Amino acid sequence: MPISLKMPALSPTMEEGSLATWLVKEGDTISSGDLMAEIETDKATMEFEAVDEGVLAKILIPAGTDNVKVGEVIAILAEDGEDIGDIDLSGEAPKAAGPVEASPEKTEEAPKTRAPEKAAAPASSSDRIKASPLARRLAADKGLDLATISGSGPKGRIVKADIENAQSAPKAASAQQTAAPTAPAMAQSAPVDPGDIPHEVQKLSNMRKTIARRLTEAKQTIPHIYLTVDINLDKLLKLRSELNAGLEARGVKLSVNDLLIKALAQALVAVPKCNVSFAGDNLIQYHRADISVAVSIDGGLITPIVANANEKSLSAISNEVKDLAGRAKDGKLQPHEYQGGTASLSNMGMFGIKQFDAVINPPQAMIMAISAGEKRPAVIDDSLQIATMMSATGSFDHRAIDGADGAQLMKTFKELVENPLSMLA
């Protein structure tokens, strides 16, 4: 029986994607695990892996097609030994085999009684779950229950991407999220008539659509509270200069952002009431700090994650951020590298921004907005001096974090940045 290959959901937020490239052609023999296509999602370009074996009978969606809905049939796979000439290549799902309904003319000839059929032995739970061998192996390695994972492959089969997505989501959140109130759908903007103003109409990319939807939901559903502190950067800048001199032989050059990532991570561990996520009737408390770092790329924004940043060295954070940012701009990040995180950091200091309020990245409950460092008059040791000062603003989800706890986090963050040697202890 032919197998319909459908556009998979390669991330939890994916509703449609662009079929960038086919890596196989009609007539090719396909084995489980073969890479078949490259698909552009709302965040990255990912590879589509085969989970069945057979011959690629027909490609229904050509390369370069945009806005392909998740679940839409993109190709037909013929099983081994199946005659391709006998296959319906329209893309419609094959009808399930079942008893043929007797025609009215032959109803009278049907036997009046029917011998009871032998009941089939019940299949085990694991047998009923459709999953690729690779997905089963990954689930076993990660201790994941396949029964709790929805499959995005052909006929609902669980594939590698489903395991990675389930693995990246907070384990405690799966049950609670069902209790959370449903976010309202993004309001549709009224049509805009540009009149006679010279203009051009640009179609929204998948990434821009996702950004618009998520930020609208964040502002509509999350009560933001904003707390700002001014921070003296002089000691941090001096320490950075000394560390870079010592790390030059290793080819490592620390940025101010690297030190701020470390400071935020340590502050979250020191003030655990801010290292949380709101989940309906529950609060998820994280025991490590995974910092999402906002990176501007063509067409939008992505937030790769520095996992366990509170325990990593500054040089490790620096190397990881450079690697993540580079692959983010090339669209090569894997879902687990940008999905999740316990808090975010957005730095616009390089643009000379003096202060701004960032929008929380759900399901996280806080984001730190970093502004430019600049020379300002400051009172130091009861005397007026010139210091390099920076404004930092924390945005907090007031459903999960009280103002006093947010203030404590900002105080701790300020102390770590102004006394940066404590981050190295």
N, C-alpha and C positions, 0 to 999 in steps of 0.2 A: 504494500500500500504506500503511495507517495506520502512524503512528509513535507508539511508546509513550514518553511523557516520564516519566523516573524521577527520584526524589529524588537530587540530586547530592551528592557529597562536597565540601563547600565549605572544608574544612580537613583537614589530615592526621590530626587526632584525632577527626574527626566520624564517629560510628557511626549516629546518628539525629538527627533535628531536628524542629522544630515548624513546620508550614506556617501561618505567621501570617496572611497576607493574599494573596488572589488579586488581581492588578492587571488581569486580563482576565476575560472571561466566555465561556460557551459560545456558539459562533457567530461569535466575533470572528476576523477575518483576522489571522494572525500573520506577521511578517517576521523574518528573522534579525537578532538584536540587540535585539529588543523585550524589555522587562522584563515578565515574566509573573507573578512572585510574590515575596513577601518570606518568607524562611526564617530562623527563629531557630536558630542553631547553639549549640555549647557555649560560645561566647565573644561572639557578636554577632549582630545581625540583618542579613542580607545579601540582595541582590536576585538572583533567578534569571533568567538571560538566555536567550532562545530562540536555538537554533542552526539550526533548520529553518524552512521556510516552509509555510504551509497554513492550515487553519481549525480552531479549537479545537472538536473534536467532543464531548468529554465530560470533565468534571472528576470524577475518581474519589476524590480526597481533599479534603474540604471545608476551608475556612479555619478555623483554630483547632484543628486536629488536632495532638495531641502525639505524640511517640515514633514518628515515621515513619522506618522504617529506610532507610538509604542503599541505593539500587537499587530500591526499591519503586515501582511504576508509580503516578503521581499524576494523569496526564491522558492523553488520546488526541488526537493531532493528525492531521487528514485532509489529504492532499496536495491541491494545486490540481486541481479538476476531478473529485475523487472524491466519489461519492454517499455522504453521511453515513449514509443509511438502510441501506446495505449493509455497514456496518462493525460488527465485533464489538466492543462497548463494555465487555466484561467485564474488560479490563485484561490479558488473557493475551497473551503475545508471539505475533505472527502466525507461522504455520508457514512454514519456508523452502520455496521452490518447488523441486521435484525430480522425477525420473522417477516416474511412477505405476506401482506394482507391479501386475503382471497378476494377475487372479483365476485360481484353479485351473482353472475351466471353460474359460478361453480360452488356457491355456498352449500347447495343441497347435496353435493357429492362429498362434502367434507365429513369425516367420521364424527358421530355424535359424542363419542367419549374419547378421552385422550389419556394414555398411560402417564402417570406422574413421572416427571423427570427427576433424575438423581441430583440431589443438591450438591453443588460444587463446594469443595473444601475452602473455608475462609482463608483469604490471603493474610499474611502477617502484615503488621503496620509498615515494616521496612520495605516489603515487597510492593506495597501500594504507592509508595513515594517514588516519583520519577526524578532521577538525578543522574548526572553524568558521573563516570568513574572518578574523574578528577575532583568533582564537587564532593562526592562521598568521602574521598580521602582527606580533603581539606577540612571538611566538617568534623571528621573523626579526630584529626590532629588538633583542632581548636576546641573540641568538646562541645560542638553545637548540635542541637537536635534538629534533624532535617524536617520533622513534623511542624516546626515553628517557623519555617522559612518558605516564602512564596517564590515559586519559580518563574523566571522570565523567558526561559527557552521555549523551544517548540513543544506544543501540547502541555505547557505548564511545567516543563522539566526544569529542575534546579541546576544552574550552571555556576561556573567559577565566580562570575561577578556577583551572583546572589549571595554566595558565602562571604565574599569580601565585604559586601554592604552590610550583611548581618553582623559580621565581626566588628565593623567600625562603629556601629551604633552602640550607645551605652546599654549594657545588658539589663540594667534595672529599669530602663526607660520603656521597654517594649510593652509591658502590661499597663503601665501608668498612662501612656500616651493615649490609650483608648478612652480614658476617663477625662482627658483634657477637652475643654470646649473647642469645637470646630472653628477655625479661623474663617472669617467672612471672605468670600471670593473677592478678588481684586476688582474694584469698581472700574467700569469701562469709561474712559475719557470721552467727552463729547467730541464729535468730528470737528476738526479745525479747518476753517476756510482761510487760507493765506491771502486771498484776494489777489491783487495785482503785484504783490511783493515778489521779486525774483526769488525762486526757491527750487529745491529738489526734494523729493520724497525718498527717504531711506528706509528700507525694510528692517525691522528689528531682528537682531540675531537671537538665537536660542538663549545665549548668555544674558543679553539685555532683557529679554522677556522674564527670565528667572529672577534677575536682580530686581526688576520692577515689582514682580509679584511678592517676593520675600520681604522687601523693604516696606511695601505697602502694608502687608500683614503685620510686620514688626511694629510699625507706628500705630496701627489700629488696635492691636491686641496687647501690647506691652506698655504698661505705665512707666515711662522713663523718669528717672531722677538723675540730675547732673550735679557733680561735685568737682570743683576746680582747686588746684593748689599751684603755687609758684615754687619752683625748685632751683636751687643754686647748682649749676653744672660744673663749677670750676674744678672741684676735686675729681669728679668723674673724668673730665677731659684730660687732666694731668695723668691719672692712672692709665687711661687708654693710651696716651702717648708713650708711657713707660712700657706698657705691655706690648705694644706694637714694635717697639725697638727690640724687645727680647724675642718676639715671635717672627721677626723678619726672615731669619734663616730658615724657618719652616714654611715660609710662603703664606703666613696667616696675617691678615690685616683686619683688626676688629673695627666695627663701626659703632657709633653711639647707640644705634638701634639694637645691636647685639647685647649690649649691657642693659638696656631698658627691658628687653625680653626677659633676661635673667632676673632683673629686679621685680618685674611684675609676677613672675612665676614664684619667687620666694615670698613675695607679699601675700599671694593667694594661699600658700601653705601656712604662713603665719596667721592669716585671718581666714580660717576655713569656712566661715559663714558666708563668704563671698565667692567661694569656689563651688558653686551649686548650679542646678538647673531647675526651673519650675515645670512640673508635670501634673497639671490638674490638681488632684487631691493629694499629691505627693511632692516631695522635694528630693532631688537626687544630689547626694553629697559626694563630691569627688575626692579621692585620696592622693592625687598627684595633679600637677599643673601642666596641661597641654595647651600651649599658646598658639592661637591662629594669628598669622601675620598677614596683614592686608598687602597685596601686591597688585599694582596696576598693570594690566595687560591690554593688548589691542582689543577694543570692543567691550571692555568691562573690568571687573575686579574679581580676584580669587584670593582665598585665604588658606595657603598651605600651613600645615601644623608642625610646630616643633614639639614633639612629644616628650614628656617628662623633663621639661626645660629646667625645673627647679634643681635637678641633680646633675645636669650636664655642665661641663666646663665651658668657659667663654669661647675657647677656640673651637670646640665641637659645635656650639650653637652657630658661630660664624660660618663654618664650613657647610653646615646643614642648610642655613638660610640661603646661602649663595646657590647651592645645588637645587633647592626647592624653587627658588625664584626663577632660575634659569630654565628649568623644565616647565614651570608654569607658563612662561612666556612662549615656550615652544608647544604648549598644549599636550605635554607628555606626562602629567601627573596621574597617578592611580587614585581611585576614589578614596581609599583609606588615608591618603596624604592630604586631602582637603576637607573631608567630612568628619565631623566630631569636634574635638577641642573643648576646653573648659572655659576659656576666656579669649578675648581678641585684643590685639594691639594695632592701632592705625597711626602711622607717623606721616604727617604732612609738613614737617619742619623744613624739608629740603625745598619747599615752595615758598618759604617765608611766611607761612600762616601763623598768626599770633595766638589764636585760640579757636577751637571749634568743638561742636558736640557731635559725637559719632552715634550712628544708629546701631542698636544691639543686633547681633547676629544669632537668631534663635537656632537651637534651643539654649544657647548660652545665656547667662544672666548679667554679664558685664562686658564692656569694651573700654579700653584706655585710649584716649585721643592725645597724641603727642604733637606739640607745636614747636615752632622754631626757637632755638637758643639765641639770645641777643644780649648785648651789653646794656645793663640798666642800673640806675642808682639803687643801692640796697643798703639796709642797715645791718652791719656785721660787727659784732662785739661792741655794740652801742655807738658805733661811728658810721657815718655815711661813706660808703665806698662804691666802686664800680664792680659789678659781678656779671657773669654770664648766667642769665636767668631764662627759665623755660616754664611755660604754663602746661599743665597736664590736666585733662578733664576725664573723669570716670563717668560713664553712663551705666546706670544700674536698673535692673528689673525690680521695681518696687514690690511686686508680688512675692518675690523670693528673698530680697535683701532689704533690710531696714536702713534708714538713713545713717544711723549711728554706726552700723557695721561697715557701710560704704565709706564713711568718714575715717574709720579706723584703717581700712585698706589704703586709702589715699595717704594717710599719715605714715603708714609703714612703708609704702612705696617711696615717698619723699625722703624718709630717713635712709633707706637703702641707697638711693641715688646720691644723696649728699654725703654719705659715708660708704663709698663703694668697696672699700677693703673688706667690709663685713660680708660681701657677697662671695669672697674668695675663701672664707674660712671653712 
